[in-house]
């Protein structure tokens, strides 16, 4: 089969399925942050519970997203995508019906598993079923519609939380999932990679999950566990991480290609990703709570407060990529985090009685401008540092690193800045910790800029080829979709470079 033409009814249905599927996860990411205060009040949750409600999803997603992409390659991208959508919907139902913080955390972990199956398939379906000449335009349509979802997410999610219930923010996924599954099963052709290995790196996935889970648990429960027990768990997490590295080196079919990290450019870009996305996840977590606890915003206004970031990304992210194409990635990847750091520094002053227009908007706008500068060059650099045949794997690794960075920052920072228990309900207690957290975020972002300046190198332009440029442009389109907590490519098979067979 030659592929589907973009402008046909079949092409529009494929785009619709991909946008609806990824849009569910996008809406959830927007809603959970603005719903945390209401969830905490209704379920009598502690700050640690709120951290787990955020991190449970990220933990499962970061650990399993590469495996999810591999399953799609092997068993069929449409099949795994549909399974992921159904799984995500059932987990969303469990979230909406939860009667305790523990139940909601468990349901969020299950949501993350569904997200790991769903997320890689959304973009890879488009990449594999459209004609080669239509793929860039299809990705553009997908990212543009996804951008609309990102822009409306804070409004829809905030309105549901404030005027209906936080539960409806999860239950809304059920009709969206039903429509998505119907379109996917009736209009999306099945595709798979005929060269995909039959074996899966199950040991690698288990060890990666164990390392992240142990470390996250130790950081979040530090106060309850005590220093000795937490230290033991951290050491076990390190052992699991070492075991993961050994398994990847020895495996014939590793989940992560170890040779990718032989490239200093690839390693440096992922180190920068870890620092920047750690700060990104923490900024949105703390700012949303600060707006509601200290400034008295409702969920709707708290969601809309961060909308300038999405708007800036929609209109300026492509220009950031064009600048990097002309001058190389080193300067944008160094300057972008520093601009974000300036935005985080401005946000440290947000406090009781402040006006949104003078206290919040300047900082969040500067922060968003920095993201516009750094996002496209970052993903382009990750892909350029990898061989073409591993472009999807490289992007998936970068995506997992970004999620893990956010996960660990949200786990570690509250205790590090002196917040625990019900402090998120106390304006005085949370305000003090919030300011410290924003300064830590500014330091992380500054570190990301320094890493880029010291370790990232501009490529030799005589070595650039058109196929590499195509890969970069498609991935830049994908970044603009995954707002607001992870502008990066959508999974291990979410970018071009891997063979596909259409049935």
Beta strands, then each sheet from edge to edge (+ up, - down):
strand 1: 191-192
strand 2: 501-502
sheet 1: 1+ 2-
end
